[in-house]
Amino acid sequence: MGKKPTIRVGEVVFPADEVVGVVHDLAVREPGKVFARFWPYPCLGLAVLASEALVVLAASAPPELFAKGEP
């Protein structure tokens, strides 16, 4: 079993289970007010990739809970 990958955004390191790829031209839509009720963290918007919904995180303000990793 190899080392788990990490994603670095500035000084914050996110643990990852797997990195599948990077999308350079992802179509990101601004999140609506209803979405903000369920996602209290800053984000750039919402996107769909391979039929999966994505929350596009703001690199300048990543949610702290993602940087903590496993307890």
GIGIHU-V722658 format. One record per residue. N is the residue number from 1. SS is DSSP state (H for helix, E for strand, L for the rest). PSI is psi in radians with two decimals (* if undefined). D_FIRST is the distance of its C-alpha to the first C-alpha in Angstrom with 1 decimal. Layout:
BEGIN
((N,SS,PSI,D_FIRST) (N,SS,PSI,D_FIRST))
END
This chain:
BEGIN
((1,L,2.18,0.0) (2,L,3.11,3.8) (3,L,2.45,6.9) (4,L,2.50,8.8) (5,L,2.75,12.0) (6,E,2.71,15.4) (7,E,2.16,18.9) (8,E,2.25,21.7) (9,E,1.78,25.2) (10,L,-2.13,27.7) (11,L,-0.02,26.6) (12,E,2.39,24.6) (13,E,2.17,20.8) (14,E,2.22,19.3) (15,E,2.56,15.7) (16,L,2.59,14.5) (17,L,-0.64,12.2) (18,L,2.52,12.9) (19,L,2.01,15.7) (20,L,-0.62,17.6) (21,L,3.14,20.5) (22,L,2.34,23.5) (23,L,2.07,27.0) (24,L,-0.47,29.9) (25,L,0.75,32.8) (26,L,2.26,31.8) (27,L,1.93,34.9) (28,L,2.27,34.9) (29,E,2.51,37.6) (30,L,2.36,39.0) (31,L,2.56,38.1) (32,L,3.09,41.1) (33,H,-0.61,42.5) (34,H,-0.74,41.2) (35,H,-0.68,37.6) (36,H,-0.45,38.3) (37,H,-0.48,39.1) (38,H,-0.31,35.6) (39,L,1.66,33.6) (40,L,0.05,35.1) (41,L,2.72,33.1) (42,L,2.47,34.2) (43,E,2.81,33.0) (44,E,-0.43,34.3) (45,E,-2.83,34.6) (46,E,2.63,33.2) (47,E,2.92,32.0) (48,E,2.30,30.9) (49,E,2.14,28.3) (50,L,0.80,27.6) (51,L,0.30,29.6) (52,E,2.34,27.5) (53,E,2.41,29.3) (54,E,2.52,28.0) (55,E,2.13,29.2) (56,E,1.94,29.4) (57,E,2.62,28.9) (58,L,2.08,31.3) (59,H,-0.48,29.6) (60,H,-0.25,32.5) (61,H,1.13,31.8) (62,L,2.49,28.3) (63,L,2.27,28.2) (64,H,-0.59,27.1) (65,H,-0.49,25.2) (66,H,-0.48,22.6) (67,H,-0.24,22.1) (68,H,-0.56,21.6) (69,L,-2.81,18.1) (70,L,2.56,17.3) (71,L,*,20.0))
END
